[in-house]
Amino acid sequence: MEPTPEQSPHHAYPDHWEADVVLRDGGTARIRPITTDDAERLVSFYEQVSDESKYYRFFAPYPRLSDRDVHRFTHHDYVDRVGLAVTIGGEFIGTVRYDRIDDRGRPASAPADEAEVAFLVQDAHQGRGVASALLEHIAAVARERGIRRFAAEVLPANNKMIKVFRDGGYTQRRSFEDGSVHLTLDLEPTEKSLAVQRGREQRAEARSVQRLLAPGSVAVIGTGRTPGGVGRTVLRNLLAAGYTGRTYAVNRAFDEGLATLDGVPAHRSLGEIDEQVDLAVIAVPAHRVPEAVADCGEHGVQGLVVLSAGYAERGAEGRELQRELVRQARSYGMRIIGPNAFGIINTAETVRLNASLAPESPARGRIGLFTQSGAIGIALLSGLHRRGAGLSSFISAGNRADVSGNDFLQYSFEDPDTDVALLYLESLGNPRKFTRLARRTAAVKPVVVVKGARHSGTNPPGHAVPVSRIPDTTVSALMRQAGVIRVDTVTEMVDAGLLLAGQPLPAGPRVAILGNSESLGLLTYDACLAEGLRPRPPIDLTTAASPQDFRDALAEALADGTCDSVIVTAIPWVGENGEAETGDGQVLAEALTKAVAGGSAKPVAVVHVEIGGLAEALAAASSTATPRPRTAASRTVSPEAGADRAAATASEATNDRAGTTTPATATARTGPTAPGTATATAALGTPASGTPADATADPETPPRPGRIPAYPAAERAVRALAEAVKYAQWRRQAAVPGKIPEFLDDTIDEAGAAALIEAQLATAPDPRGRPLTHDEARELLGRYGIDVRPTLPAPDPEAAVAAAARLGYPVALKTTAPHLRHRADLGGVRLDVADEEALRRAYGELTDLLGKPAELLPVVQAMAPRGVDTVVRASIDAAAGAILSFGLAGAPSELLGDTAHRLVPATDRDAAELIRSIRAAPVLFGWRGSAPVDTAALEELLLRLSRLVDDHPEVVSVALEPVVVAPQGLTVLGASVRLAPPPARSDVGPRRLPNY
């Protein structure tokens, strides 16, 4: 909305305060500043508020607003007086206002930093989290305008409002004065307020997806009058799946006398339907979609699945149509899957929803699937079906204009019917939020991701989201840090999903291999070594082995404490007549299933070659059995998840759908604790469904077997198992969070660094910022305990000699010209220059070989102790945030891309993992008889740099190169720093849905 002439021209309408939010029940609403054009809306809103709510707002009967009230509540300067409204369908459902006051409670202007705040929410919308959302947004507005505290007067009987303030997580003070409760809130965000905000966000977004996947009624808009077509196909699939709710066919072209179609009520519009419609599937041409959306919004539809194409995939005009579609739907409180979607599926017995173009609904299972591509969705559904796997839910989001992979993660985190979340993504609209949500979800259930469009540098057609320039290798490293299982192909995703959904997590990398083919066993053994596993020598049962032999050998391996998982290899065995028998898959499946029925908590996978029906038989043999409990940390909750959940429970316990975490003092039901698992987390062997273990159950009761996955090649089975091993290790480590050492606080001058940064940016008129000089960079880094060895310029031989005399021999002479920097291979560096004669000779050689001193910019630097040359960098990506990187210096590492990455802020564990995760890491630990270097000093350097860029987002890039790590200590020989105004962050501030 634009400001009117009545509004002060120097306080323009702040359109960046506008936001779409998801409310507690999953519906959406819009928050925006109140303007002078809202007088009629405000009066209408007030008329719908009960007398009791009016009394609570004004402390007296106040049946109607006077003209003066209306003028006051609609005229703001957006600095000292601000009003926000929550709207649905263009009408107000809630308002909040602040007025800046001085220390005596009188109207004031800056620098006064306190404001009085008051809320009013329509009674019909109370309990939806409207006031909580308004508090987040008005607090952010106030902070932006220099207000640090809110004051509020609340009647003691107004418990709902008191609870809103109490549960916000802000530091507050409370007193009782003159018959009312006086509250003062400090608006500086706290860990608790952030946890509350994220907890509310998680439940609201999960609920919004749950409303789409479990509707009580569905209307298919655009159902064809004749068989065929998209709408008629969806209607047919809904009926074929046995959907348990009410179904309606809607098409404005239906004959007036048409009462039913395919046995369901047929209507020309939603207005003809007497009952509530929860979900609408829209299958009409794009130019008719706005009319259908308006019809849905006016009749209370909660969510939309838009199958119609013709949007952002068609170019700029289509992108604008897509934005308008989202704006229109959200204005009515509806969320959208699509447009250009394939549909959604929910196999829960109480729902049985197949509102998609998939002709056959998948079997019920424990895998949740999200895909941004209809074609990939078809392939994944087909692949899972062929291998006997079932799904809990399926969303094919098409252009993902609204509901995204982040929303699916929010839903999967809580869904008790989902054990594993599989996602095919082609773009990441909010990478920071994705990694945060993925880390929390991965702490309780596996998340497997395939990322398409990895190397194109652009988003696929239809995906109107910001393009991140982060290299794919960096994206992969950041996903791994968040516990995401990143695989390259959809086949690998299905392979990993089958193992993770049906088998417990391995306690370690030790693998037992047994089977009736020595050759296949050796192939499996080699594949294990290639994937970093520790296989035992294969056990050859010989080709004469019977199913009973397989059963006995598998039972023995499961009982063996020297292995953590078992791979069974099988080829057709030879019968008495000498012919290969390929049709005994059922018999072998029964034998293997009986072997695992004893309750071992080890994963089992089968590699088979041409054994007809084995995979299907294994799936069928376990289809009626509940999954086996996972080992070690099956319900480990990450620190972030725990904080979010604790704060959320405190604020909205009655709305928390998540299961209760098992007490840490309980006893694990999955056998011995896995190596490296803390005793406090031993209780986390809970059912794969994610529900808490029954504390009253008999701990000796053996777990029931899960589905044994079968693979047609050893490499595929081993790769899936290796991913499970790495994920299990991540889970064990995540159970005990890393820390930022306290000693850093004693050696860091945060305020001094901030002053330096402010002064440097003040001298940079360019909004892109400026690079610091060598001395400026040394001073800034020194504030964080990072010492950079000084260099002295040497524009001529005499200056070089003087510099060496000042620094002391031996010295290094090197060029700093941009085209020669860090390129020792080009001859621009002379080391261990012992005296003046050698220095003059080296200076002459450099200038003769490479050019004039003015071109080379030579410098002199004192020699550092010998060690391993490394590179440490930190950079800010607008989408992903601050990233810390590490690698060895030199062309080979650059050529091979051997660099590791972690998100900032980094913990002590992140720093330790960072230096150990590069392929050349053995060089740091005494490779080929060399002396191990001081990795502790290197880890401290990484933590200090992480702290610097985390404390000061204006530091947009730092490169420390080279960092020479010696057996004792390290030396930073070169540093470059760039400052710039920090990029806007999409993961901080009040909750809001993205608008692309």
N, C-alpha and C positions, 0 to 999 in steps of 0.2 A: 504494500500500500504506500502511496505517496503522501508527503506532508501537505497540509493545506496552508493557505496564506496566513491563517491565524497563528500558526505555529512559528516559534522563533526561528529565523533563518540560520542562525549560527548553531542551532541544535537540530540538525536534520534528522528525519525519521530514520531510526537505526534498524535497517532491514536485516542486519546480521543477527538481531535478537529473535527473529522469526525461527520457529523450529517445529517439526513434526515429532510427536512423542508417542510411545506405546504406553498405555495405561495398564493398571494392575490386572484387569480382566482380559487383556490382549487386544482391545480396541485401540484405535489411534485417535489423536486429537491434535489440534494446532495451537501453539502458543505464539502470541504476537503482541506487540505494543498496542495499547489503546490509543485511538486518535479521536479528533473532534467529529469525525464522521460516525462515530459509534453511539451517539446519544440514544437513538431509538433502540438499538440492540441492548444497551445498558438498561433502559427502562423496562423492556420486555423481559430481560433476564431477572431483574429485581422483582417483577410481579410474580414470577414462578418460584421464588424463594419463600419458604414457610415463615410464619411469624416468629417461631422459636429461633430459627437461624438469623433472622434480622435482629432479634433481641441480643443474641450472642455477639453480633457484629457491632451494634451501636450502644449496647448496655441499657437500652430503653426501648419501648414499643416504637417502631418506625415503619408504619405501613407502606409509605411511598416516598420516593425521592423528589425533593423539590427541584425547581429549575436551577437553583444555585448549586445543589448537590450534583446534578447532572453535569453542569458546566465544570465544576471542580474535578469530578472524576473522569472527565474526558479531555481535559486540557493539561498537558504535561510539558515540561521543558526537557525531559529525557536525561536530566542530570540530577537535580535536587528533588524532582517530583516525577515518579515513574509509575505507570500502571500497565500491567500485563493481563491479557485475557486468554482463557482456554476456549477454543471454539470447535464445534462439530456442526457440519452443515451450514457454516457461516454464522451460527448463533452462539452466544456466550453460554458456557456452563459453569464457569468459575472465573474469579478475578483476584488479583493481588495488587497492592499499592504500597509504595514507600514514600515517605516525606523526610527529607534530611532535617535533623534537629541539632540544637546545640546542647551543652551540658545541663541546661535548665529545661529542656524539652520544648524550646521555642523553635519555629521555622528558621532555617539557617542555610547557608551556602558553604562551599568549600572554603577553608580546610576542615570544617566540621566533618567528622568521620563516623557519625552515628545517624541512624534513620529509624523512624517508627514504621512498622509494617503491619498490614491487616489483610485478611483473606475473607472471601465469601464464595461458597460453592453451592450450586443448586442441590436441593435435597435428593433429587432423583439420581444425581451423579456422585453423591457422597459414598465413600467406601471403594471408589475406583482408583484411588491414588492421585486424584487431581491436585489436591493441596500439596502433596509431597513433591510432585513434579514442578508446581509453581514455586515452591520454596527453593528448589535447586536453581531454577532459572533466574528468579529475582535476586538470589544471593550472588550469582555470577554477574548480573547487571550491576549490582551495588559495588562489587569489588572493582569492576571496570571503571566505575565513577568515583573511586576513592573512598568508599564507605567500608568500614571495617567491622561495624557492629550493628545488629538489629535489636530494637527494643519493641516489646509487644505487651499489651495489657489483655488478659484473658479472664473471663469469668470462671470461677472454680468449677461450675457445672459443665463447662464446655470441654469435656474430656477429649473429644476427638481432636480439637485444635491443639490442646496441650500435648497430646500424643504425637502430633505432626512435628512440633518443635522438639520434643524429647527424643524422638527416634531419628532425627535428621543426622545425628552423629557429630554435630558441631559442639564445641566447648560452650557451655551455657551456665548462667547463674539465675537463680530463682528466688523470689521473695514474695511475701503476701502483704499488700499495701491497700488500704482503703477498700477492702472487700473484693479485691481482684488479685490475680496472680501476675506479678511483674516478671517478665522473662527478658534476659539479655543474652544474645547469641553472638559469639565471635565467629566471623564469616571466613576466617582462614581455614582452608580445607585441612582436615585431619585424616589420619589413616582410617579412623572409624567412619567418618563421613564418606570417604571414598569407597570403603567397603559396603556401606549401606547403599550408596548410589548404584554400585555395580551389582549388588545382590538384587535390588529392585529391578534393575535393567534385565538381569538374567531371567527372573521369574516372569516379568511382563512379556519379554520377547518369546520365551518358551511357551507361554500361554497363548500368544498370538498365533504361533504355528500349530499348537494343539487344537485351537478352534478351527483351523483349516482342515486338519487331518481327521477330526472326529466330530463332524457336524451332525446335528439331529435331523437335518433335511437338506436336500440338494435340488436345485433347479438347473436344468440344462437349457440355456438360452441360445436359440439358433438350431433347435432340433429339426431336422428335415422332415418333410411330410412323406417322403419316400425313403426306402432303405438306402443306406450309403450316406456319405458325407460325414464331416467331422462330428457335428452335434449328435446325429443319430448313432454314430459309432460309440461315443461316450455313454449315451443312454443305454445302449445294448450292453456295454461292459459293466456299467453299474448294476444292471439287473442280473447279469450272469454271475457276478461276484457274490450276490446275495446280500447287498447292502441292507443294513438293518434299519435305516431311517426312512423317512418319507422322500419320495422322488417325484419331480414334476418336469414335464416337457413344456417349454415356452417358445413360442414363435408368433410374431405379430401377423404372419401370413396364414395362420391356421384358419380354417373355415369356422364360422361362428357356431356351427352345430357340432364341431368335433369335441367330444368329451374326454376321450382317452387315446393314448398312442402307446402301443406295445404294453398295454395293460396299466399305464400310469396316467394320472390326470393331465390333460392337455389344456394350456391356457395361452391367450394372446399376449398377456403381460403379467408381471408379478402382482399388479394391483388386483387381479382377479382371484389370487390365492388367499384364502381366508386365514391361513396359518402362517406362523413365522418361518421364513426361509433363512437358513444359516449360511449356506454356501451356494454361490452361483458359478457355474461353468459357462463361460462366454465363448461361443463359437460362431460369431457373425463377422462379416467383413469389417475391416478396421474403421471405415467411415461411419459405421453404425454402432461402434463400441461406446462412444460417449453417451448416446441415448440409453443403451443398456445399463451402463454404470449409474447414470442418474436414476433410472428406474429402481435399481438395486438399493442405492443409498436412501432413496425416499421411502423404501419399504423395509428398512432395518436389516438388510443382509449384512452379515459379519465379515465375509471374506470372498475374494474372487480368484478364480483360476481362468486366466485369459489365454485361450489357445490361438486366438487370431494373430496373424502375421501382418507385416506391413509397417513395422516401427523402426527402431534404431538400426536394424539390419539393412535398411534401405537408404541410409545416409542422413544428412543434416536435417532434412524435413521430417523424416521418420523419428529422429531423436527428439525433436521438439514435440511431436505427437505423443511420444512415450513419456516425456516429462509431464505433459498436460494430463495424461492418463493417470499418472501417479498422484499428481496434485488433486485431481477430481476425486479419486477413490479415497485418499486420506482425508479430504474435507468431510467425508461422510463417516469417517471412523473405520474404514475398511482397509485391509492389507491385500496385496496382489501377489500371486504367483504368475510370472510371465512378464510381458506378453510373449507370444511365440513359444508357449510352453507345450510340453508333451503331456503333462498332467500329474496327478498325485495318487498314491495308493496307501492304504492302511489295512493291514491284514488282521488286526485285533479281532477276536471272535465277537466282541460286542459292537464292532463297526463294519468290517468287511467292505471297505470302500475302494473301488477302482474307478476313480474319476479321471481316467487317462485313455490314451489311444492304444495301450497295450491290450491285445486281444484276449490274453489269459492272465488272470491275476496270479501272482507268485504265491507259493506256499507260505504258510506262516513260519517265521523264523526269528532269529535274534540279530539280524543285520539291518541297520538303517542306511539308506542310500540316497545321496544327493548328487545331482548332476546338472551342469549348465548346458548340456547338449542333449537334444532329443535323440539324435542318432547314437550317441554313446550310451544313453539310457537304454535304448532298445537292445544294444549289444550286451550291456551288463545284465539286464533282465534275462536275456536269452542264455548267457553264459552261466549265471547262477542257477537257472532252471535246469539246464542240462546236467549240472553237477549235483542236483538234488538239494540245493541250499534254499532256504526260505528267507523272507524279509519281514521286518517289523513295519517299516515305512519306506516310502519312495517319493521323492520330489524331483521333478525335472523342471527347472526354473526358467528355461529359455533365456530371454534377455536379462533375467534377474534384476528388473527395474526396481523391485522392492524387496521381497523376501530373498535372502541370500544365504550363502554357506555359513555366515556368522549366525544367522537366526537358527539354522539347522543345528549348529553346535550347541546353541543355548537349549534347544529342545532335546537333543540327544543326551545332554548332561543329566537331565532329570528323568528321561523316559525309562521306566522300569522294564519295558519290553525290548530295549535295545542294548546289546552287549558290545557291539562294534559299530563305529560310524565310518562309512566309506564316502569319500567326496571326490568327484571329478570337477576340477575348477579350471577355468580358462582365464579368469581375472580375479584380482583381490581388491575389492573396493576400499577396504580399510585394513591394511596389513598389520598395523599395531594391534587393533582389536582382535583380528584373527589369531595372532600368536598368543594373546592373553587368554582368549576363550579356549583355544586348542590346548594350552598348557593345563588349564583347569579341568577340561574334559578328559584329557589323556591321563590325568591323575587317578581317574576312576574307571575308564574304559578306553580301549585302543581307538585311535583316529588314524585312518589310512587315507592318504591323499595322492591323487595323480594330478599334476599340473600341466595342462595343455598350453599351447602358445608360449613355450618357454624361451624361445630364441628369436621371436619375431620382433620384439621391442615395441609391439603395438597390441592393443586389445582386439579380440575378434569382433567382427561386425555385430552390432547390436548391444555391445557392452559399453555403455556410456559412463565409464568410471575413469578416474585419473590413472595415467600410465606411470608405472614405477620404472625407474632406470636401473634398479638393482640387478646385477648379474644373477643368472639362474643359480649358479653355485652358491651365492650368498643367500638367496631365498631358501635353498635346500638346507644350508647350515642353520639358519634361523628356525626352520621348521623342526629340525632335529633337536635344537635346544629346547623347544617347546614340547618335546615328546611326541611329535607327529611322525608317523611312519610314512616317509616319502618314497614312493615307488615310481617307476618310469612308465609303465604301461597299465592298461586296464586289466590285462591278463594277470599281471603281478598283483594288482589290487584284489582281484577275486581270489587268487591263491592265498594271499595273506589273510584276507577276510575269513575264508573258510577255516583256516587253522585257528585263528584267534577267537572265532565265534564258538567253536566246538571243543577246544582243548584248553587245559590250564596253561598258565605261563611257565616257561622253563625256569628252573632255579639257577641255571648256569649254562655254559657252552658245551658241556660234555655230551656226546651223542653216541648212542649204541646203534649199530647197523646189523640187521640180520635179514636173511632171505635165502631163497633157493637158487640164486645165480651169483657165482663168484664175480663175474664180470660186472653185473649191475651193482653189486656191492662195492666194487672198486671205484666205479664211476661216482657213486654216492660219496664214498670216502674222499675222493679228490675234490668233489664239489664242496664238501664241508671245509676242507682246508682252504679252498679259494675264498670262502665266505668268512674266514676267521673263526670257525668253530673248532672244537677239539674232539675229533671222532676217535672212537676206539676201533681197533682192527675189526673188519666185518666178520660176522659169524656166518659161515656158509652151511646151510642146512642140506645142501645138495639138491639136485633136481628130483630126487626120490621123496622129498619131504611131503608129508601129508598135512592137511589142515590142522590136525591135532599136534603135529610137530611145531607148526607155526604158533599155535596157542601156547604150548609149553615154553617155547623159546621167548615169546613176548612176555609171558608172565614172569619168567626168570629175570629178564632185562628190567622190567618195571620194578622188581623187588631189589635190584642191585643198586647199592648206594653210590657206586662209582660213575653213574651216568645220570644226566638230567633230562634226557629226551630219547625217544626211540624212533628210528626210521625203518620200516619194514619194506623190503624189496621183494617183488614176486613176479615170476614169469610163469606161463602155462606149464604145468607139470606133465610128465610123460606117464601114460596109463600102461596097463599090463600088456596091451597090444602094440605098444611102441609108438602110438600116435599121441600128439600133443592134445591135452584136454583144455579147451579155452572157455568152456561154459560153466565152470564150477565156481564162479565169483560169489554166488550166494553162500556156498559151503565155507569158503575161506572167510567171507565177511562175518559169518556167524562165529567162527572160531576166534577171530581177532576181537570181536565185540565181547565175547565171553572172557577173554584174557584181561581186558581192561575193566571188566565189571567188578574186579576185586577192590577198586577204589584208589589206585595209585594216582598221585597228583603230578604225573609226568605227561607231557604232550606226546602223542603218537601220530605219525604220518605214514602213509603207504605210497610207495612208488610201484606202479604195475605196468607191465607191457603185455598188451593183447590178452587180457583176462576179461572176457566178456561179462558185463553186468556187475563188476566188482564195485565200481564207484557208486552205482545206483543201489546196490545191496547194502553197502556200508551206510549210505544215507538213510535207507529204509530201516535198517537195523537199529538206528539210534534216533529215529524221528520222533518216537514217543517217549524218549528219555529226556530228563532235564539235564542241562549242561553241568559238567563237573565244576566244582569250585576252582577258582584260580589259586595259585600259590602266591605267597609273599606280596602283600600290598594290593590285593584285588580291589579293596576299597580305600586305598591310600588317598587321602585328600591333600592336594598341594597346599602350601601355606596360603596362597592367594585364595584358593577355593575355600579353605577353612575360615579365613577371615571374612570373606564375602558371606558365607553361610551363617557364621556366628552372628554377624551384624544384622543380616537379613532376618534371622530367627528372632532376634531381640525386637526388631521393629515391626515385623508382619508375620508373626508365628502362625496365625490362622490361615495365611495364604501360601505357606511354604509347602509345595508339593514334593519336595525332595525327601528321600529316605533319610532316616537318622543314622549317623555314623556309629559304627560299632564301638563300644568303649575300648580304650586302649589296653585295659587290664584283662580283657577277655582272652580266651585261649583259641588259637587258630584251629580250624577244623580240617585243614588241608595237609596235615602231616607236618614234618619238621620244618622249622623256619628256614627259608632259603639263605644261602651264604650271604653275608653282608646286610641282612635285614635286621633292623633294630628290634629288640624285644617289645618295645612299645607298639610296634606295628604288626606284631604277630597275629593280632586279631583280625587282620584284614583279609583273611581267606573266606570271602563271602560268595554266595551264588553269582554266577556270571550275569544274571539279570540286573545286578546292581542293587538289589534289596539287601537289607542288613541280614547278617547271619542270625539264626534263632539262638539266642543266648541260653535257652533252656534245652536245646537239643543235646542228644547224647554225643559227646565228642568222639566216641568210638564208632559211630555209625559211618560206614564207608560212603563216599560220595558216589552218585550214579554216573555212568559213563556219558560223555558227550559224543558228538558226531565225529567220526574218524575221517579226516579228509584224505582223498586219494588223488594222486598226480600222475600224469602220463610220462613224466621225465624227472630224473633225479635232480637236475639243476633247479627245477621249479619248486620242488618240495624243500630242498635245502635252503633256497633263497627265502622262502616263506618262514622257515624255522629260524634262520639267521635274523630276520627282522623281529621275530618274536623274542629272541634272546636279547637283542639290543634294547627293545622296548621294555622288557622285564628289568633289565639293568637300570634303565632310566627311572622306572617306577621305584625301584629300591633306593636309588639316590635321591629322588624327589621327596621321599618320605622324611628325609632329614635335610632341610634347606641349607643352602650355602649362606655365608655371612660376609659382611664387609668388615674387615678388622678394625677394632676400635683405635688402634695406634695411629691410623691415618688422621684422625681428628686432631691429634696433638701436633702434627707436622704440616697442616694445611691452613693456609690463610685465605679463606673463602672471601671475606670482605675485601681484603687487599686486591685479590684477583678481580673482583667485581668492579672496583674503582678503576683499575687499569683498563679493563674492557670498556667501561663507559667512556673513559677519556679517549681511547683510541677510536671508538666509533664516532665520537663527536667530531673528530677531524676528518671523517670519511663522508663526503657529500654523496657518494655513490651508494644507492640503496642496496647494491649487491655486496657492499662491504669492502674490505681491503685485506691484503696479506700483511703480516707483521714482518718487520726487519729481523735479522738474526738476533740483535740485542733485545728487541722488544719481545720476541718469542722466548728468549732465555729468561727474561724477567717474569713473564707470565707463568711459564712452566715451573720456575723456581718457587712460586707461591704454593705449588702443590707438591713440593719436594722432588721435582724432576730436574736434576742437574744436567745441563747441556755443556759439554766441554767447549770453552771459548775458542774462537778463531780470530786471527788478526789478518787484516788485508795486506797483500804483498804486491803492490802495483809495479815494483821494480826490485832488482836484486838487493839493493841496499835496504829497502823496507823489509824484505824477507829476512835478511840477516838480523836486523834490529828486532823483529818479531820473535825470531828463534832465541835470541839472547834473553828476551823478556820471559819467554815461556820455559826455556831450558831444553837442552838436547837430551835425547833424540826427538826429532819432530817429523811431521808429515807435511808435504807440500802437495796441494791439490787444487784443481780448477773448480770453479763454482758456476761456470757458464751453464745456462739451462740445457744446452745440447750435450754437455759433457758430465753434468752432475750425476753422481752415483754410477758412472760408467768407467770403472777401473779397467775394464777390458779394452778401452780405447787409449789407454796410456796416460790418462790425465791425473794419475796419483803416483807420488813417490813416497815410500814409507821408510822408516828407520834412518832418516837422514841424520848422521852422527855428528857432523861438525860444519863449520862455516864453508870450508872448501867443498865438501860434498853438497851443501845446499846451493852454492853458486853454480856448481856443475849441473845439478838437477834442474835448476831454474832455466839454465840455458837449453837443456835438452827439451824441456816442455815447450818453450817458446819456439825453438827450431822445428819441433815436430807438429805442433797444433796451432800456432798463430801468435799474434801479438798479445801482450799482457792485458791490454784493454778489452780484447775479445775473450780472453780466458778467465779473467777475474780470479787470479790465484790467491790462495790464503795459506797461512801457516797455522798448524795446530799441534799441540803436544801429543806424543804417541800414547796410545791407550794400551793396557795389558792385552795380550793376545787372547783370542777366544773365537766364538762363532758369531758371524755377522748376521743380524736379524733385522726385521722391519716391523715396526709397530705403528698402526694407524687408527684413527677414529674419524668418522665422518657422519654427517647428518643427511638422511634421506627424508624428504618431506612426507613420504607415505609410510615408511617403515620405522623411522626414528633414528636414534643414534646407534651406530654399529662400530664395534671394536674388532680390529683385524690384526692377524699376526702371521708371519711367515719368515722364512730365511731370506737373506738378501742375495741378490744375484740373478743372472739371466735364467738359469735352469728352473728356479722356483716360479719366476714370472711366466716362463714358457709353458710349464706344466700346470699353471694355475694352482700351485700348492699353497693356498692361503686359507686360514681358518677364520671364522667370524662368530661373534656373539653379540646379542643385544645388550645395550647399556640400560640400567646399571648392572655391572658384572659383579658377581660374588667371588669369594675365594675359590669356590668349586669351579665356577666358570673360567676363571683365570688358569687354574690348573689344567682343565680340560682343553682350553684353547691351545696351549703350547704342545699338548700331547696329541692333538687330533690331526696335525699335518703329517703327510707321508714321510717327510724328512725328519721327523721328531727324533729318531734314534741318534742323530748327530749330536743332539743336546745331552744325551745320556751315556756317552762313552762308546760310541760306535767304533768298531775295529780298533779297540785298544786306546782310543783317545781319552783324555781326562773329561769326566762329566762337568758340565758348566753349572753355574749358580742359578738354577731354575727358580729358587725361592725369590731371589732378587728380581728376576724377570716377571714373576707373578705379581710382585709388589708394584713394579712399574706399570703393568697392565691395570691394576686396581686404581692407581693414582690417576692415570689418564682417563679411565672410565669415570672416576669421580669428577674430574675437571669438566668433561663435556656434559655430564648429567647435571652438575650444579649450574653450569653457564651455557645455555643453549645457543648463545651468541657465538660460541666457538664451533664453527660449522665444519672445520676440518683441521686435523693435526696429522703430521707425518714425522715420525722419529726414525731417521735412516742415515747411516746404519746405527744400530744398537749392538755394541760388541759385548757379548756375554762371556765372561771369563770364568775360570774355576772358582774365583772369589770375586763377587761383585760384577758390575756391568758399567759400561760407559756409553752415554748418548753422544754421538759425534755430530749429528746434524738434526735440525728440527725446522719444520715449516708449519706455520699456523695461519689460518684465515679466520677473520671475524666478519660477521654479517648479522643484520637483524634476524632473530630466529624465525624459522618458518612456522606457519600456523599448524597447530596440532589438532588432529581429528579425534584423539582418544582421551582428551581431557575436557573439563567443563561439564555442564549439565547434560543429561541424557538427551539424545536427539537422533532421529532417523536420518540417514544420508540423503542428500538431494544431488543427483548427478545430472 
